[in-house]
């Protein structure tokens, strides 16, 4: 019974993380989570940097 409850808890946490990453969450005015580099267009970077998607997060890379 305890194993079933632990499995259910882990499943709920895992599914909630997937929903959070794949949804269009906008935090503070920037989109932080992404699936492709096109999702990072509104992410603000410094001059000579380009936003790219890396491990589901928008990161600024130097040109």
CHARMM internal coordinates of N, CA and C (Angstrom, degrees):
IC EDIT
DIST 1 N 1 CA 1.4483
DIST 1 CA 1 C 1.5344
ANGL 1 N 1 CA 1 C 110.70
DIST 1 C 2 N 1.3303
ANGL 1 CA 1 C 2 N 116.27
DIHE 1 N 1 CA 1 C 2 N -41.12
DIST 2 N 2 CA 1.4615
ANGL 1 C 2 N 2 CA 120.32
DIHE 1 CA 1 C 2 N 2 CA -179.83
DIST 2 CA 2 C 1.5266
ANGL 2 N 2 CA 2 C 110.33
DIHE 1 C 2 N 2 CA 2 C -66.10
DIST 2 C 3 N 1.3336
ANGL 2 CA 2 C 3 N 116.90
DIHE 2 N 2 CA 2 C 3 N -37.97
DIST 3 N 3 CA 1.4611
ANGL 2 C 3 N 3 CA 120.21
DIHE 2 CA 2 C 3 N 3 CA 179.20
DIST 3 CA 3 C 1.5242
ANGL 3 N 3 CA 3 C 111.17
DIHE 2 C 3 N 3 CA 3 C -63.71
DIST 3 C 4 N 1.3130
ANGL 3 CA 3 C 4 N 116.70
DIHE 3 N 3 CA 3 C 4 N -37.12
DIST 4 N 4 CA 1.4623
ANGL 3 C 4 N 4 CA 120.52
DIHE 3 CA 3 C 4 N 4 CA 179.16
DIST 4 CA 4 C 1.5276
ANGL 4 N 4 CA 4 C 110.11
DIHE 3 C 4 N 4 CA 4 C -66.27
DIST 4 C 5 N 1.3234
ANGL 4 CA 4 C 5 N 116.97
DIHE 4 N 4 CA 4 C 5 N -41.92
DIST 5 N 5 CA 1.4616
ANGL 4 C 5 N 5 CA 120.46
DIHE 4 CA 4 C 5 N 5 CA 179.14
DIST 5 CA 5 C 1.5282
ANGL 5 N 5 CA 5 C 111.47
DIHE 4 C 5 N 5 CA 5 C -66.30
DIST 5 C 6 N 1.3328
ANGL 5 CA 5 C 6 N 117.36
DIHE 5 N 5 CA 5 C 6 N -40.16
DIST 6 N 6 CA 1.4653
ANGL 5 C 6 N 6 CA 120.38
DIHE 5 CA 5 C 6 N 6 CA 177.50
DIST 6 CA 6 C 1.5256
ANGL 6 N 6 CA 6 C 110.63
DIHE 5 C 6 N 6 CA 6 C -63.88
DIST 6 C 7 N 1.3351
ANGL 6 CA 6 C 7 N 115.78
DIHE 6 N 6 CA 6 C 7 N -41.07
DIST 7 N 7 CA 1.4604
ANGL 6 C 7 N 7 CA 120.04
DIHE 6 CA 6 C 7 N 7 CA 178.40
DIST 7 CA 7 C 1.5276
ANGL 7 N 7 CA 7 C 110.42
DIHE 6 C 7 N 7 CA 7 C -63.85
DIST 7 C 8 N 1.3142
ANGL 7 CA 7 C 8 N 117.25
DIHE 7 N 7 CA 7 C 8 N -42.54
DIST 8 N 8 CA 1.4666
ANGL 7 C 8 N 8 CA 121.08
DIHE 7 CA 7 C 8 N 8 CA 179.49
DIST 8 CA 8 C 1.5298
ANGL 8 N 8 CA 8 C 110.65
DIHE 7 C 8 N 8 CA 8 C -64.17
DIST 8 C 9 N 1.3194
ANGL 8 CA 8 C 9 N 117.89
DIHE 8 N 8 CA 8 C 9 N -41.73
DIST 9 N 9 CA 1.4696
ANGL 8 C 9 N 9 CA 121.34
DIHE 8 CA 8 C 9 N 9 CA 177.74
DIST 9 CA 9 C 1.5269
ANGL 9 N 9 CA 9 C 110.87
DIHE 8 C 9 N 9 CA 9 C -62.72
DIST 9 C 10 N 1.3206
ANGL 9 CA 9 C 10 N 116.81
DIHE 9 N 9 CA 9 C 10 N -45.48
DIST 10 N 10 CA 1.4641
ANGL 9 C 10 N 10 CA 120.64
DIHE 9 CA 9 C 10 N 10 CA 179.37
DIST 10 CA 10 C 1.5270
ANGL 10 N 10 CA 10 C 110.70
DIHE 9 C 10 N 10 CA 10 C -63.61
DIST 10 C 11 N 1.3130
ANGL 10 CA 10 C 11 N 117.17
DIHE 10 N 10 CA 10 C 11 N -38.76
DIST 11 N 11 CA 1.4589
ANGL 10 C 11 N 11 CA 121.35
DIHE 10 CA 10 C 11 N 11 CA 179.22
DIST 11 CA 11 C 1.5271
ANGL 11 N 11 CA 11 C 111.26
DIHE 10 C 11 N 11 CA 11 C -65.53
DIST 11 C 12 N 1.3137
ANGL 11 CA 11 C 12 N 117.10
DIHE 11 N 11 CA 11 C 12 N -41.76
DIST 12 N 12 CA 1.4676
ANGL 11 C 12 N 12 CA 121.04
DIHE 11 CA 11 C 12 N 12 CA 178.55
DIST 12 CA 12 C 1.5254
ANGL 12 N 12 CA 12 C 110.59
DIHE 11 C 12 N 12 CA 12 C -63.59
DIST 12 C 13 N 1.3200
ANGL 12 CA 12 C 13 N 117.26
DIHE 12 N 12 CA 12 C 13 N -43.84
DIST 13 N 13 CA 1.4673
ANGL 12 C 13 N 13 CA 120.77
DIHE 12 CA 12 C 13 N 13 CA 179.13
DIST 13 CA 13 C 1.5244
ANGL 13 N 13 CA 13 C 110.33
DIHE 12 C 13 N 13 CA 13 C -63.94
DIST 13 C 14 N 1.3202
ANGL 13 CA 13 C 14 N 117.48
DIHE 13 N 13 CA 13 C 14 N -45.51
DIST 14 N 14 CA 1.4545
ANGL 13 C 14 N 14 CA 121.72
DIHE 13 CA 13 C 14 N 14 CA -179.19
DIST 14 CA 14 C 1.5239
ANGL 14 N 14 CA 14 C 111.24
DIHE 13 C 14 N 14 CA 14 C -62.35
DIST 14 C 15 N 1.3125
ANGL 14 CA 14 C 15 N 117.78
DIHE 14 N 14 CA 14 C 15 N -45.82
DIST 15 N 15 CA 1.4613
ANGL 14 C 15 N 15 CA 120.96
DIHE 14 CA 14 C 15 N 15 CA -179.48
DIST 15 CA 15 C 1.5295
ANGL 15 N 15 CA 15 C 111.80
DIHE 14 C 15 N 15 CA 15 C -66.82
DIST 15 C 16 N 1.3200
ANGL 15 CA 15 C 16 N 116.91
DIHE 15 N 15 CA 15 C 16 N -36.38
DIST 16 N 16 CA 1.4644
ANGL 15 C 16 N 16 CA 118.81
DIHE 15 CA 15 C 16 N 16 CA 178.60
DIST 16 CA 16 C 1.5281
ANGL 16 N 16 CA 16 C 111.03
DIHE 15 C 16 N 16 CA 16 C -67.43
DIST 16 C 17 N 1.3280
ANGL 16 CA 16 C 17 N 117.80
DIHE 16 N 16 CA 16 C 17 N -34.73
DIST 17 N 17 CA 1.4651
ANGL 16 C 17 N 17 CA 120.30
DIHE 16 CA 16 C 17 N 17 CA 176.09
DIST 17 CA 17 C 1.5237
ANGL 17 N 17 CA 17 C 111.46
DIHE 16 C 17 N 17 CA 17 C -66.73
DIST 17 C 18 N 1.3199
ANGL 17 CA 17 C 18 N 116.89
DIHE 17 N 17 CA 17 C 18 N -39.65
DIST 18 N 18 CA 1.4649
ANGL 17 C 18 N 18 CA 120.38
DIHE 17 CA 17 C 18 N 18 CA 177.90
DIST 18 CA 18 C 1.5245
ANGL 18 N 18 CA 18 C 110.31
DIHE 17 C 18 N 18 CA 18 C -63.66
DIST 18 C 19 N 1.3176
ANGL 18 CA 18 C 19 N 116.95
DIHE 18 N 18 CA 18 C 19 N -43.65
DIST 19 N 19 CA 1.4670
ANGL 18 C 19 N 19 CA 120.43
DIHE 18 CA 18 C 19 N 19 CA 178.92
DIST 19 CA 19 C 1.5224
ANGL 19 N 19 CA 19 C 110.42
DIHE 18 C 19 N 19 CA 19 C -63.07
DIST 19 C 20 N 1.3093
ANGL 19 CA 19 C 20 N 117.46
DIHE 19 N 19 CA 19 C 20 N -40.06
DIST 20 N 20 CA 1.4629
ANGL 19 C 20 N 20 CA 121.20
DIHE 19 CA 19 C 20 N 20 CA 179.71
DIST 20 CA 20 C 1.5211
ANGL 20 N 20 CA 20 C 111.56
DIHE 19 C 20 N 20 CA 20 C -64.25
DIST 20 C 21 N 1.3110
ANGL 20 CA 20 C 21 N 117.10
DIHE 20 N 20 CA 20 C 21 N -42.59
DIST 21 N 21 CA 1.4650
ANGL 20 C 21 N 21 CA 121.24
DIHE 20 CA 20 C 21 N 21 CA -177.51
DIST 21 CA 21 C 1.5228
ANGL 21 N 21 CA 21 C 111.19
DIHE 20 C 21 N 21 CA 21 C -72.05
DIST 21 C 22 N 1.3220
ANGL 21 CA 21 C 22 N 118.09
DIHE 21 N 21 CA 21 C 22 N -40.60
DIST 22 N 22 CA 1.4585
ANGL 21 C 22 N 22 CA 120.34
DIHE 21 CA 21 C 22 N 22 CA -175.13
DIST 22 CA 22 C 1.5162
ANGL 22 N 22 CA 22 C 113.80
DIHE 21 C 22 N 22 CA 22 C -85.23
DIST 22 C 23 N 1.2975
ANGL 22 CA 22 C 23 N 118.74
DIHE 22 N 22 CA 22 C 23 N -11.46
DIST 23 N 23 CA 1.4645
ANGL 22 C 23 N 23 CA 120.11
DIHE 22 CA 22 C 23 N 23 CA 179.62
DIST 23 CA 23 C 1.5236
ANGL 23 N 23 CA 23 C 109.80
DIHE 22 C 23 N 23 CA 23 C -81.14
DIST 23 C 24 N 1.2791
ANGL 23 CA 23 C 24 N 115.59
DIHE 23 N 23 CA 23 C 24 N 168.89
DIST 24 N 24 CA 1.4655
ANGL 23 C 24 N 24 CA 120.71
DIHE 23 CA 23 C 24 N 24 CA 179.05
DIST 24 CA 24 C 1.5136
ANGL 24 N 24 CA 24 C 109.25
DIHE 23 C 24 N 24 CA 24 C -90.31
DIST 24 C 25 N 1.2980
ANGL 24 CA 24 C 25 N 115.62
DIHE 24 N 24 CA 24 C 25 N 69.01
DIST 25 N 25 CA 1.4572
ANGL 24 C 25 N 25 CA 120.79
DIHE 24 CA 24 C 25 N 25 CA -178.92
DIST 25 CA 25 C 1.5197
ANGL 25 N 25 CA 25 C 108.90
DIHE 24 C 25 N 25 CA 25 C -82.44
DIST 25 C 26 N 1.3136
ANGL 25 CA 25 C 26 N 116.39
DIHE 25 N 25 CA 25 C 26 N 128.50
DIST 26 N 26 CA 1.4607
ANGL 25 C 26 N 26 CA 120.96
DIHE 25 CA 25 C 26 N 26 CA 176.22
DIST 26 CA 26 C 1.5132
ANGL 26 N 26 CA 26 C 106.96
DIHE 25 C 26 N 26 CA 26 C -116.29
DIST 26 C 27 N 1.3016
ANGL 26 CA 26 C 27 N 115.64
DIHE 26 N 26 CA 26 C 27 N 115.21
DIST 27 N 27 CA 1.4569
ANGL 26 C 27 N 27 CA 121.39
DIHE 26 CA 26 C 27 N 27 CA -179.46
DIST 27 CA 27 C 1.5169
ANGL 27 N 27 CA 27 C 109.06
DIHE 26 C 27 N 27 CA 27 C -107.02
DIST 27 C 28 N 1.2741
ANGL 27 CA 27 C 28 N 116.01
DIHE 27 N 27 CA 27 C 28 N 126.63
DIST 28 N 28 CA 1.4778
ANGL 27 C 28 N 28 CA 126.27
DIHE 27 CA 27 C 28 N 28 CA 179.37
DIST 28 CA 28 C 1.5224
ANGL 28 N 28 CA 28 C 111.54
DIHE 27 C 28 N 28 CA 28 C 57.08
DIST 28 C 29 N 1.0296
ANGL 28 CA 28 C 29 N 145.89
DIHE 28 N 28 CA 28 C 29 N -8.45
DIST 29 N 29 CA 1.4573
ANGL 28 C 29 N 29 CA 148.59
DIHE 28 CA 28 C 29 N 29 CA -179.24
DIST 29 CA 29 C 1.5192
ANGL 29 N 29 CA 29 C 110.79
DIHE 28 C 29 N 29 CA 29 C 129.58
DIST 29 C 30 N 1.2902
ANGL 29 CA 29 C 30 N 119.81
DIHE 29 N 29 CA 29 C 30 N -6.15
DIST 30 N 30 CA 1.4706
ANGL 29 C 30 N 30 CA 121.30
DIHE 29 CA 29 C 30 N 30 CA 179.04
DIST 30 CA 30 C 1.5210
ANGL 30 N 30 CA 30 C 109.81
DIHE 29 C 30 N 30 CA 30 C -116.52
DIST 30 C 31 N 1.3070
ANGL 30 CA 30 C 31 N 115.37
DIHE 30 N 30 CA 30 C 31 N 146.26
DIST 31 N 31 CA 1.4592
ANGL 30 C 31 N 31 CA 119.54
DIHE 30 CA 30 C 31 N 31 CA 173.31
DIST 31 CA 31 C 1.5202
ANGL 31 N 31 CA 31 C 106.73
DIHE 30 C 31 N 31 CA 31 C -85.17
DIST 31 C 32 N 1.3056
ANGL 31 CA 31 C 32 N 116.86
DIHE 31 N 31 CA 31 C 32 N 121.22
DIST 32 N 32 CA 1.4546
ANGL 31 C 32 N 32 CA 121.55
DIHE 31 CA 31 C 32 N 32 CA -176.48
DIST 32 CA 32 C 1.5205
ANGL 32 N 32 CA 32 C 110.37
DIHE 31 C 32 N 32 CA 32 C -96.59
DIST 32 C 33 N 1.3246
ANGL 32 CA 32 C 33 N 118.21
DIHE 32 N 32 CA 32 C 33 N -41.49
DIST 33 N 33 CA 1.4574
ANGL 32 C 33 N 33 CA 121.83
DIHE 32 CA 32 C 33 N 33 CA -176.91
DIST 33 CA 33 C 1.5237
ANGL 33 N 33 CA 33 C 110.27
DIHE 32 C 33 N 33 CA 33 C -91.71
DIST 33 C 34 N 1.3391
ANGL 33 CA 33 C 34 N 116.23
DIHE 33 N 33 CA 33 C 34 N 145.20
DIST 34 N 34 CA 1.4591
ANGL 33 C 34 N 34 CA 120.05
DIHE 33 CA 33 C 34 N 34 CA -177.64
DIST 34 CA 34 C 1.5243
ANGL 34 N 34 CA 34 C 110.11
DIHE 33 C 34 N 34 CA 34 C -149.60
DIST 34 C 35 N 1.3162
ANGL 34 CA 34 C 35 N 114.39
DIHE 34 N 34 CA 34 C 35 N 162.78
DIST 35 N 35 CA 1.4593
ANGL 34 C 35 N 35 CA 121.60
DIHE 34 CA 34 C 35 N 35 CA 171.88
DIST 35 CA 35 C 1.5253
ANGL 35 N 35 CA 35 C 110.48
DIHE 34 C 35 N 35 CA 35 C -113.59
DIST 35 C 36 N 1.3160
ANGL 35 CA 35 C 36 N 116.10
DIHE 35 N 35 CA 35 C 36 N -35.10
DIST 36 N 36 CA 1.4626
ANGL 35 C 36 N 36 CA 121.50
DIHE 35 CA 35 C 36 N 36 CA 176.53
DIST 36 CA 36 C 1.5261
ANGL 36 N 36 CA 36 C 108.68
DIHE 35 C 36 N 36 CA 36 C -131.63
DIST 36 C 37 N 1.3095
ANGL 36 CA 36 C 37 N 116.50
DIHE 36 N 36 CA 36 C 37 N 170.08
DIST 37 N 37 CA 1.4656
ANGL 36 C 37 N 37 CA 120.40
DIHE 36 CA 36 C 37 N 37 CA 179.71
DIST 37 CA 37 C 1.5275
ANGL 37 N 37 CA 37 C 111.68
DIHE 36 C 37 N 37 CA 37 C -68.21
DIST 37 C 38 N 1.3181
ANGL 37 CA 37 C 38 N 117.90
DIHE 37 N 37 CA 37 C 38 N -21.23
DIST 38 N 38 CA 1.4624
ANGL 37 C 38 N 38 CA 121.15
DIHE 37 CA 37 C 38 N 38 CA 177.22
DIST 38 CA 38 C 1.5237
ANGL 38 N 38 CA 38 C 111.19
DIHE 37 C 38 N 38 CA 38 C -66.31
DIST 38 C 39 N 1.3176
ANGL 38 CA 38 C 39 N 117.78
DIHE 38 N 38 CA 38 C 39 N -26.27
DIST 39 N 39 CA 1.4624
ANGL 38 C 39 N 39 CA 121.52
DIHE 38 CA 38 C 39 N 39 CA 178.95
DIST 39 CA 39 C 1.5227
ANGL 39 N 39 CA 39 C 112.24
DIHE 38 C 39 N 39 CA 39 C -71.24
DIST 39 C 40 N 1.3170
ANGL 39 CA 39 C 40 N 118.09
DIHE 39 N 39 CA 39 C 40 N -14.75
DIST 40 N 40 CA 1.4688
ANGL 39 C 40 N 40 CA 122.23
DIHE 39 CA 39 C 40 N 40 CA -175.74
DIST 40 CA 40 C 1.5240
ANGL 40 N 40 CA 40 C 112.85
DIHE 39 C 40 N 40 CA 40 C -96.73
DIST 40 C 41 N 1.3182
ANGL 40 CA 40 C 41 N 118.34
DIHE 40 N 40 CA 40 C 41 N 12.61
DIST 41 N 41 CA 1.4660
ANGL 40 C 41 N 41 CA 120.60
DIHE 40 CA 40 C 41 N 41 CA -176.65
DIST 41 CA 41 C 1.5180
ANGL 41 N 41 CA 41 C 112.34
DIHE 40 C 41 N 41 CA 41 C -60.72
DIST 41 C 42 N 1.3251
ANGL 41 CA 41 C 42 N 118.03
DIHE 41 N 41 CA 41 C 42 N -34.27
DIST 42 N 42 CA 1.4684
ANGL 41 C 42 N 42 CA 119.51
DIHE 41 CA 41 C 42 N 42 CA -177.39
DIST 42 CA 42 C 1.5276
ANGL 42 N 42 CA 42 C 111.65
DIHE 41 C 42 N 42 CA 42 C -90.34
DIST 42 C 43 N 1.3302
ANGL 42 CA 42 C 43 N 117.74
DIHE 42 N 42 CA 42 C 43 N 2.25
DIST 43 N 43 CA 1.4654
ANGL 42 C 43 N 43 CA 121.49
DIHE 42 CA 42 C 43 N 43 CA 177.66
DIST 43 CA 43 C 1.5260
ANGL 43 N 43 CA 43 C 108.56
DIHE 42 C 43 N 43 CA 43 C -75.43
DIST 43 C 44 N 1.3101
ANGL 43 CA 43 C 44 N 117.45
DIHE 43 N 43 CA 43 C 44 N 130.64
DIST 44 N 44 CA 1.4665
ANGL 43 C 44 N 44 CA 121.61
DIHE 43 CA 43 C 44 N 44 CA -175.24
DIST 44 CA 44 C 1.5236
ANGL 44 N 44 CA 44 C 110.95
DIHE 43 C 44 N 44 CA 44 C -90.81
DIST 44 C 45 N 1.3258
ANGL 44 CA 44 C 45 N 115.07
DIHE 44 N 44 CA 44 C 45 N 128.40
DIST 45 N 45 CA 1.4652
ANGL 44 C 45 N 45 CA 121.57
DIHE 44 CA 44 C 45 N 45 CA 178.18
DIST 45 CA 45 C 1.5276
ANGL 45 N 45 CA 45 C 108.97
DIHE 44 C 45 N 45 CA 45 C -124.47
DIST 45 C 46 N 1.3241
ANGL 45 CA 45 C 46 N 115.97
DIHE 45 N 45 CA 45 C 46 N 164.37
DIST 46 N 46 CA 1.4535
ANGL 45 C 46 N 46 CA 121.42
DIHE 45 CA 45 C 46 N 46 CA 175.28
DIST 46 CA 46 C 1.5228
ANGL 46 N 46 CA 46 C 109.66
DIHE 45 C 46 N 46 CA 46 C -72.47
DIST 46 C 47 N 1.3313
ANGL 46 CA 46 C 47 N 116.29
DIHE 46 N 46 CA 46 C 47 N 172.94
DIST 47 N 47 CA 1.4595
ANGL 46 C 47 N 47 CA 121.27
DIHE 46 CA 46 C 47 N 47 CA 177.94
DIST 47 CA 47 C 1.5248
ANGL 47 N 47 CA 47 C 109.42
DIHE 46 C 47 N 47 CA 47 C -61.49
DIST 47 C 48 N 1.3111
ANGL 47 CA 47 C 48 N 115.97
DIHE 47 N 47 CA 47 C 48 N 147.18
DIST 48 N 48 CA 1.4669
ANGL 47 C 48 N 48 CA 124.44
DIHE 47 CA 47 C 48 N 48 CA -178.83
DIST 48 CA 48 C 1.5252
ANGL 48 N 48 CA 48 C 112.76
DIHE 47 C 48 N 48 CA 48 C 64.57
DIST 48 C 49 N 1.3107
ANGL 48 CA 48 C 49 N 117.71
DIHE 48 N 48 CA 48 C 49 N 24.93
DIST 49 N 49 CA 1.4623
ANGL 48 C 49 N 49 CA 121.78
DIHE 48 CA 48 C 49 N 49 CA 175.41
DIST 49 CA 49 C 1.5232
ANGL 49 N 49 CA 49 C 109.21
DIHE 48 C 49 N 49 CA 49 C -128.91
DIST 49 C 50 N 1.3165
ANGL 49 CA 49 C 50 N 114.89
DIHE 49 N 49 CA 49 C 50 N 148.55
DIST 50 N 50 CA 1.4565
ANGL 49 C 50 N 50 CA 121.60
DIHE 49 CA 49 C 50 N 50 CA -178.79
DIST 50 CA 50 C 1.5258
ANGL 50 N 50 CA 50 C 108.31
DIHE 49 C 50 N 50 CA 50 C -124.81
DIST 50 C 51 N 1.3314
ANGL 50 CA 50 C 51 N 118.25
DIHE 50 N 50 CA 50 C 51 N 133.54
DIST 51 N 51 CA 1.4685
ANGL 50 C 51 N 51 CA 119.43
DIHE 50 CA 50 C 51 N 51 CA 177.55
DIST 51 CA 51 C 1.5271
ANGL 51 N 51 CA 51 C 110.98
DIHE 50 C 51 N 51 CA 51 C -76.33
DIST 51 C 52 N 1.3085
ANGL 51 CA 51 C 52 N 116.48
DIHE 51 N 51 CA 51 C 52 N 132.40
DIST 52 N 52 CA 1.4625
ANGL 51 C 52 N 52 CA 123.18
DIHE 51 CA 51 C 52 N 52 CA 177.96
DIST 52 CA 52 C 1.5248
ANGL 52 N 52 CA 52 C 108.94
DIHE 51 C 52 N 52 CA 52 C -133.33
DIST 52 C 53 N 1.3122
ANGL 52 CA 52 C 53 N 115.86
DIHE 52 N 52 CA 52 C 53 N 154.42
DIST 53 N 53 CA 1.4577
ANGL 52 C 53 N 53 CA 121.33
DIHE 52 CA 52 C 53 N 53 CA 178.10
DIST 53 CA 53 C 1.5329
ANGL 53 N 53 CA 53 C 108.98
DIHE 52 C 53 N 53 CA 53 C -89.48
DIST 53 C 54 N 1.3199
ANGL 53 CA 53 C 54 N 116.29
DIHE 53 N 53 CA 53 C 54 N 124.47
DIST 54 N 54 CA 1.4617
ANGL 53 C 54 N 54 CA 122.06
DIHE 53 CA 53 C 54 N 54 CA 179.67
DIST 54 CA 54 C 1.5223
ANGL 54 N 54 CA 54 C 108.21
DIHE 53 C 54 N 54 CA 54 C -139.24
DIST 54 C 55 N 1.3144
ANGL 54 CA 54 C 55 N 116.92
DIHE 54 N 54 CA 54 C 55 N 116.45
DIST 55 N 55 CA 1.4692
ANGL 54 C 55 N 55 CA 123.17
DIHE 54 CA 54 C 55 N 55 CA -179.09
DIST 55 CA 55 C 1.5287
ANGL 55 N 55 CA 55 C 111.47
DIHE 54 C 55 N 55 CA 55 C 54.46
DIST 55 C 56 N 1.3391
ANGL 55 CA 55 C 56 N 115.78
DIHE 55 N 55 CA 55 C 56 N 47.37
DIST 56 N 56 CA 1.4693
ANGL 55 C 56 N 56 CA 123.82
DIHE 55 CA 55 C 56 N 56 CA 177.27
DIST 56 CA 56 C 1.5225
ANGL 56 N 56 CA 56 C 113.66
DIHE 55 C 56 N 56 CA 56 C 65.08
DIST 56 C 57 N 1.3321
ANGL 56 CA 56 C 57 N 118.24
DIHE 56 N 56 CA 56 C 57 N 18.60
DIST 57 N 57 CA 1.4623
ANGL 56 C 57 N 57 CA 121.55
DIHE 56 CA 56 C 57 N 57 CA 177.86
DIST 57 CA 57 C 1.5220
ANGL 57 N 57 CA 57 C 108.64
DIHE 56 C 57 N 57 CA 57 C -132.21
DIST 57 C 58 N 1.3268
ANGL 57 CA 57 C 58 N 116.52
DIHE 57 N 57 CA 57 C 58 N 143.59
DIST 58 N 58 CA 1.4627
ANGL 57 C 58 N 58 CA 121.42
DIHE 57 CA 57 C 58 N 58 CA 176.74
DIST 58 CA 58 C 1.5250
ANGL 58 N 58 CA 58 C 109.39
DIHE 57 C 58 N 58 CA 58 C -79.09
DIST 58 C 59 N 1.3280
ANGL 58 CA 58 C 59 N 115.26
DIHE 58 N 58 CA 58 C 59 N 126.17
DIST 59 N 59 CA 1.4602
ANGL 58 C 59 N 59 CA 121.65
DIHE 58 CA 58 C 59 N 59 CA -177.97
DIST 59 CA 59 C 1.5256
ANGL 59 N 59 CA 59 C 107.80
DIHE 58 C 59 N 59 CA 59 C -130.05
DIST 59 C 60 N 1.3273
ANGL 59 CA 59 C 60 N 116.41
DIHE 59 N 59 CA 59 C 60 N 142.68
DIST 60 N 60 CA 1.4648
ANGL 59 C 60 N 60 CA 121.15
DIHE 59 CA 59 C 60 N 60 CA 178.69
DIST 60 CA 60 C 1.5304
ANGL 60 N 60 CA 60 C 109.81
DIHE 59 C 60 N 60 CA 60 C -90.41
DIST 60 C 61 N 1.3403
ANGL 60 CA 60 C 61 N 115.70
DIHE 60 N 60 CA 60 C 61 N 126.43
DIST 61 N 61 CA 1.4659
ANGL 60 C 61 N 61 CA 121.73
DIHE 60 CA 60 C 61 N 61 CA 177.66
DIST 61 CA 61 C 1.5143
ANGL 61 N 61 CA 61 C 109.22
DIHE 60 C 61 N 61 CA 61 C -113.58
DIST 61 C 62 N 1.3317
ANGL 61 CA 61 C 62 N 116.62
DIHE 61 N 61 CA 61 C 62 N 143.62
DIST 62 N 62 CA 1.4616
ANGL 61 C 62 N 62 CA 121.05
DIHE 61 CA 61 C 62 N 62 CA 176.49
DIST 62 CA 62 C 1.5153
ANGL 62 N 62 CA 62 C 109.64
DIHE 61 C 62 N 62 CA 62 C -73.59
DIST 62 C 63 N 1.3248
ANGL 62 CA 62 C 63 N 114.39
DIHE 62 N 62 CA 62 C 63 N 145.08
DIST 63 N 63 CA 1.4741
ANGL 62 C 63 N 63 CA 119.86
DIHE 62 CA 62 C 63 N 63 CA 179.24
DIST 63 CA 63 C 1.5140
ANGL 63 N 63 CA 63 C 109.01
DIHE 62 C 63 N 63 CA 63 C -79.92
END
COOR INIT
IC SEED 1 N 1 CA 1 C
IC BUILD
